[in-house]
Every structure is written in C-alpha cells, then in structure tokens.
Amino acid sequence: MRPRLFLPAHVNLRGDLAAFGIAPRRRARPALWTVDEVGLHAWTPDQAEPVVEIPWVDLRDVEPDERRSITGQSGWSLALVTGAGRLGVIARPALGSPLGASARKQDDLMRAVRSLRQELQHTPAPRGSSLP
C-alpha cells in the first residue's frame, strides 16, 4: 500500500510497549510511522517490514497526550488508543531531528490521522463498473 502520511517519530515512547510488540531497547524502536488504507505502520531503519501495525479496526482514537520532560517542561505527543492499550508517540518535525514537533504540529498531525482514519476506514467497497 502507498502511504498517505509519513510521521517521523522519536524513539521515546510511552505506554505498554510490550502490548504493541515494541522492543525495550531504544535502538530497536520505530523512528517512522506511515499511514495508509490499512492503518498505521511503525518502521525501524534496520528492518524491511514494519515492526508494529495498528489496523484501523483496532484503533479506537488518536488523542493528545501531555508529557513532562525531566526539566518539568510540558510537551505533547499523540496517543494511539487501541484495545491493547495506549501508546504515546512523539512526532518530530523531520527524520533524525532531536526535537519533538511543536504542540501545534502535534495537533495538526492528530487531526490528519483522525481525518485519514475516517476517510479510509469507511471507504465504500467498489461495485459494478468500478471493479478492477
């Protein structure tokens, strides 16, 4: 499937990592998420296949998630909410960037993922002359 959205992410994740099949080692954690007709897919630089897949049918919501840094400053991430639990993903402005995306960018990404979920999860099945 061709991705509709690329979401660079920080390897610091929050939530029940084991429930999502995410390795405890930071180097083995996803640095990029893609969004397509099937759902969300998490990728690491070392593997050709996604290390995590969250199909649209399993995704209950995408919510803002407030995080506190070690200095006490507030930051925002996206919380992917499924039946398995909640996974906080910090979006980055670009691949490899050490910084998290701004609160406004996180909000824009949350709305984009929600919109794509609504659009792609409820796409009518092709019928009649639209069949391949």
N, C-alpha and C positions, 0 to 999 in steps of 0.2 A: 504494500500500500504506500502511496505517496503521502508524506507528511503534509499537514495543513499548517502546523505551527511547530517551531523549534524553540525549546525552552532551556537555555543554558542554566545550570544549577550548581550550587555549592555542595560539596560532599558532606557538610554538616547537616544531617537530617535529624528530625525529632519525631518520636513516636515509637511504635512497636515494630522495629526494623525486622525482627525475625518473622513476624506475621506476613510481611511483604517479601520475604526471601532476600533481604539485603544483608550483605556481609558486614560483620562488625568492624573489619579493617577499613580505615578511611580510603586507602588506595584502591580498594575493590568496589567502592561505592559509585553510583552513577553521577556523571558530570553533565549529561544532556538528557532531556526528555523530549519526545516527539508526540504529537497529537495527530491522529488520523481517523479514518472511518471506523476502526475497530475500538480505539480508546487511547490510553496513554502508554508509552513505552519508555523505559529508562535504559540508558546506554552507558557503558564504560569504554574508555579508549582501548582496552585490551581484548574486548570480545566483539565478535561479528554479529552476535544475536543480542536482543535486549535481555537485561538481567532482571527486569521487573516488567510485568504487563498488567495494566488495570483496564479491563474491558468496560465499555460504557455501562453495561448492565450491572456491573459491580460498583460503579462509582455513584455514591449517594449524593455527594455535594463537593464543591470546592469553596472553602471558606477562608477568610483572613485569619491569620494566626500570629498573635503578638509574641515576640521573643525578647528576652532580656540578655544583653551582652554581659561579659564579665565586668565591664565598667559600669553596669547598671543602666546603660542606654537602651532605649526601646527600639526594636526593629520589627519588620514584618516579613512574614512568609506566607506561602499558600498551604493550606491544609487539605490534603486529599482524603476524603472521608469515605470509607468502604465498610462492608460488613466485618472485615478483618480488623478494622481499627482506623486510626488516624495517622497520617504521615505528613509531617511539616517539611516542605521543600522551599529552600531559599533560592529564588530566581537571581540570576546575575545579569548585568547589562550586556555581557559578551562572554563567549567561551574563554576560560582561563583568567577572567577578571577576579582579583582577590576580594572585590567588594560585592555586596548584595545590591540588588536593584533597589531603587528608591521606593518609598511607600506608594507613590502614585503609579509607578511602573508595575509594582506587585498587584495593585488594584486593577490596572488595565489588563494584566495577564489573567487575573482571576475572572474578570468579565469575558475575556476572549475564550478561555477554556469552557466556561459555562455556556456561552453562546454556541461554540462548536459542538458541545455535548447535545444541546437542544436541537441543533440543526442536523447533526449526523446520526444521533440515536433514533430520531423519528423520521428518517428519510423513507418515503414510501417505497415498497418493493416494485421493481419495474414490471409492467404488464403490457400485454398486447404488442404493438409495433415497437415499443421501447426495449423489448428483449433483445439481447445480443445475438 
